[in-house]
Amino acid sequence: MGAGVVKSQGGGGRTQGGRRRRRGHAQPMAEINVTPFVDVMLVLLIIFMVAAPLLTVGVPVELPKTAAGALSADQEEPLTVTLTVEGQLLIQTTQTADADLIPKLRAIAAERADDKVFLRADGAIPYERVVQVMGALNAGGFANIGLVTDIGGPTLDGQ
């Protein structure tokens, strides 16, 4: 990746005009070898392509299927609250007791610029429990609640 030196054409000795050439006269090479740079970039591209799917944060839950579209992504990583089928309550991937939920949410809301939170609940969870957690999210300072679902569910228009 650096400039090199190119030896001049021809050997030493006399030329046709009787002038003597200098031995080992070097001229700077004006080309940059980009092959190592391209090789490194391709290796980094492959590493990032393999590692990107592993960076998603989540707890395995069976989300209900709906016909709703996807929400837009923001600059800040979204806060995710998850309800598992076993009844566990998680903020991102940290398990939280019901009594600690609102104080933790208030502390998180004080540090964040956005009041958006995503609620992921297993489809087998009773609706009453989901609504209780939604009320706790609202009391914790998050008024913009997005319910996370899988796509491909039934629509109400019969299609």
C-alpha positions in Angstrom: 0.0 0.0 0.0 2.9 2.3 -0.3 4.9 3.8 -3.1 7.9 1.9 -4.3 10.9 2.4 -6.5 11.2 1.3 -10.1 14.6 0.7 -11.6 15.2 2.4 -14.9 15.3 0.5 -18.1 18.6 -0.7 -19.4 21.9 -1.6 -17.8 25.0 0.5 -17.2 27.6 1.3 -19.8 27.6 3.6 -22.8 24.6 4.5 -25.0 24.5 5.5 -28.6 25.2 9.1 -27.9 28.3 8.3 -26.0 26.9 9.4 -22.7 27.2 7.2 -19.7 24.2 6.2 -17.7 24.2 6.0 -14.0 23.8 2.6 -12.5 20.8 2.0 -10.2 19.1 5.3 -11.0 15.6 4.9 -9.4 12.4 6.6 -10.3 9.5 6.9 -7.9 6.6 4.6 -8.7 3.3 6.5 -9.1 0.9 3.6 -8.6 -0.6 2.4 -5.3 -1.2 -1.2 -4.9 -4.9 -1.5 -3.7 -5.1 -5.3 -3.7 -4.3 -5.7 0.0 -6.8 -3.0 0.8 -9.6 -4.7 -1.2 -8.8 -8.1 0.4 -9.1 -6.6 3.9 -12.3 -4.9 3.1 -13.9 -8.1 1.7 -12.9 -10.0 4.8 -14.5 -7.3 7.0 -17.6 -7.3 4.8 -18.0 -11.0 5.3 -17.4 -10.8 9.1 -20.1 -8.0 9.4 -22.6 -10.0 7.2 -22.2 -13.0 9.4 -22.3 -11.1 12.7 -25.2 -8.7 12.0 -28.0 -11.3 12.6 -26.5 -12.2 15.9 -26.7 -8.6 17.2 -30.5 -8.6 17.6 -31.6 -8.3 21.2 -34.5 -10.4 22.2 -36.1 -13.1 24.3 -37.8 -16.0 22.4 -41.5 -15.5 22.5 -44.3 -16.6 20.2 -45.6 -13.3 19.0 -49.2 -13.1 17.7 -49.6 -12.7 14.0 -51.4 -9.6 12.6 -51.8 -7.8 9.3 -50.3 -4.5 10.7 -47.3 -2.9 9.0 -43.8 -2.4 10.5 -43.0 0.6 12.6 -40.2 3.0 11.5 -36.8 2.6 13.2 -35.2 5.6 15.0 -31.7 6.6 15.7 -31.8 5.5 19.4 -32.0 1.8 20.2 -35.6 1.1 21.1 -36.5 0.0 24.7 -38.1 -3.4 24.6 -40.3 -4.9 27.4 -41.1 -8.6 27.0 -43.7 -10.8 28.6 -42.9 -14.5 28.3 -45.3 -17.4 28.3 -43.9 -18.4 31.7 -44.9 -15.0 33.1 -41.5 -13.5 33.2 -41.2 -9.7 32.7 -38.0 -8.5 31.0 -36.7 -5.0 30.2 -34.4 -5.6 27.2 -32.9 -9.0 28.4 -32.9 -8.3 32.2 -35.6 -10.0 34.2 -37.5 -7.6 36.4 -40.0 -8.1 39.2 -43.5 -6.5 38.8 -42.9 -4.2 41.8 -39.6 -2.9 40.4 -41.0 -2.2 36.9 -42.3 1.3 37.3 -39.3 2.7 39.2 -36.9 1.2 36.7 -38.9 2.6 33.8 -38.9 6.1 35.4 -35.1 5.9 35.7 -34.8 4.8 32.1 -37.2 7.5 30.9 -35.1 10.2 32.6 -32.1 9.2 30.6 -33.7 8.7 27.2 -34.7 11.4 24.7 -37.5 9.3 23.2 -40.6 8.0 25.0 -41.1 5.1 22.6 -41.2 1.6 24.0 -41.9 -1.8 22.3 -44.0 -4.3 24.1 -43.4 -8.0 23.1 -45.9 -10.4 24.6 -46.4 -14.1 23.9 -49.7 -14.8 22.2 -50.7 -17.1 25.0 -50.5 -14.4 27.7 -54.0 -13.2 28.9 -55.0 -9.8 27.5 -55.5 -8.5 31.1 -51.8 -9.1 31.9 -50.7 -7.3 28.7 -52.9 -4.3 29.6 -51.5 -4.2 33.1 -48.0 -3.9 31.7 -49.1 -1.3 29.3 -50.5 0.8 32.2 -47.2 0.3 34.0 -45.3 1.5 30.9 -47.5 4.6 30.8 -47.0 5.3 34.5 -43.2 4.8 34.0 -43.1 7.7 31.6 -43.5 6.0 28.2 -46.6 7.2 26.4 -45.6 5.9 22.9 -46.1 2.1 23.2 -45.7 -0.1 20.1 -47.0 -3.7 20.3 -44.6 -6.1 18.5 -46.3 -8.8 16.4 -45.4 -11.1 13.5 -46.6 -10.4 10.0 -48.8 -12.6 8.0 -51.7 -12.9 10.4 -55.4 -12.8 9.5 -57.1 -9.6 8.3 -60.6 -8.6 9.3 -61.7 -7.9 5.8 -61.8 -11.7 5.0 -58.9 -11.7 2.6 
